[in-house]
Amino acid sequence: MPQARLTAADREFFAALADVVFGNPFTPQRAQLILRLVPGASLGDLARDREALPRVVAPRLQKLEGQLLGDEERRLVEAALWYVCYHRAVPQIDALIERQAQQVGASLAVPFADDVIAELLHSGLPEERALRIFAFFFQLRRAFYFIERSLAGECESMRGLREALWNNVFTHDMRGYEVGLWNRMEDFSTLLLGETGTGKGSAAAAIGRSEFIPYVPGQRRFAANFTDTFIAINLSQFPETLIESELFGHRKGAFTGAIDHYQGVFERCSAHGALFLDEIGEVSMPVQIKLLQVLQERTLTPLGGHEKKRFSGRVIAATNRRLADLRRDGRFRDDFFYRLCSDVIEVPTLRQRIAESPGELQQLVRLVVARIIGTESSELVATVLEALETQLPRGYPWPGNVRELEQAVRRILLTGRYAADMAQAAPNDEAALVEKLHAGELTADELLGRYCALLYRRLGTYTEVAKRTGLDPRTSRKYVQSGS
């Protein structure tokens, strides 16, 4: 049979579609790429109708059925075949994720797997690759599920965070990931930076539960349960004498009190998962050295043992400390930092998010209320927002970030009140002012206003602010109010 040729229009369409298929769904450019492929649609249409693009792609593929394409053109069409197959399976994959998220232990059976794999085989894929692409479908949907749902917020910094997390899971171009990096991601460590309460744990969990998990056809299930493949440990919770045992495990008799063998978190971590080391800035130099060895050699030896154990998972670390200061003061090793920083992701503060989008606070309150009572309640949301508006100073910096907001909502629901912790707010407010200064984002009036407001929160009276700044009390009051 002679080889068929794609028309110029088809070549352009399938090439553009491949950029969508292999692109990051959280980039601002994605919607514009889809609009090029769905003439006459609007961004609102595409947000409401996720099937708009698959309905355009399917007829173009049907026209090519039975035609023999050359290698180059077959590769061009391959992404479209996967795209349509994936979207047909999305409802069943979503249902599987929802069921599996509620269960621990063995992974659930996948009754629809045979049909999806058969469709991939029919498109010309060899069996090994068809199985991998099916597992890739499952990973894609899990990543979207956890990144979108666990990291709420519509401001630009949160959109950027979701984009960064997706890249961390799949790299910036999924073509390269699918070809050769899907089983090499343990070589890429991640460092999450951000203040206490910003959601670094949620970001880490989104990565850890989105790792590639192979499909096992003989068992008709995936090789691991994603609810068990993410392990988190807060390193600041353990005294120096116990932290090595928690990390690397110990053998019976290794030290006084070691009455049995114990598996540390590295040994328990799945090859298809990730280990989250929270508060990495708190560990001592000897522990840093041992962690560095594990990351470099991918092996560990439990305390009191001799046999080397293999560690195959990914490592995600986080800290609320300024690592630049710790490194300068000799409290955090440079070689350890460089082994952790394959990717460094900043988790934004709540005050930054609110500054970017005032509606961010309302959205978060709505989500927290719904999580607490199990359903939406506009009345309770309005009650909480009114209390925050009337009882907190304007421009309150939320030093505890999202974690503080969650407790503020609970306290208001219980007592109707929430009093700001100004002793904690002042240091973060100062840091925010310094950030603005470094960025050159303040006018002279804004600078004086922010400084006076900071002094007022610290000193408590307009008179004291006037003494400190050399302004008269009336003027100091004006600047405090403008900077709050």
Secondary structure, 3 states (H helix, E strand, C coil): CCCECCCHHHHHHHHHHHHHHCCCCCCCCHHHHHHHHCCCCCHHHHHHCCCHHHHHHHHHHHCCCCCCECHHHHHHHHHHHHHHHHHHHHHHHHHHHHHHHCCCCCCCECCCHHHHHHHHHHCCCCHHHHHHHHHHHHHHHHHHHHHHHHCCCCCHHHHHHHHHHHHHHHCCCHHHHHHHHCCCHHHCCEEEECCCCCCHHHHHHHHHCCCCCCEECCCCEECCCCCCCEEEEEHHHCCHHHHHHHHHCECCCCCCCCCCCECCHHHHCCCCCEEEEECHHHCCHHHHHHHHHHHHHCEECCECCCCCEECCCEEEEEECCCHHHHHHCCCCCHHHHHHHCCEEEECCCHHHHHHHCCHHHHHHHHHHHHHHHCCCCHHHHHHHHHHHHHHCCCCCCCCCHHHHHHHHHHHHHHHCCCCCCHHHHHHHHHHHHHHHHHHCCCCHHHHHHHHHHHHHHHHCCHHHHHHHHCCCHHHHHHHHHHHC
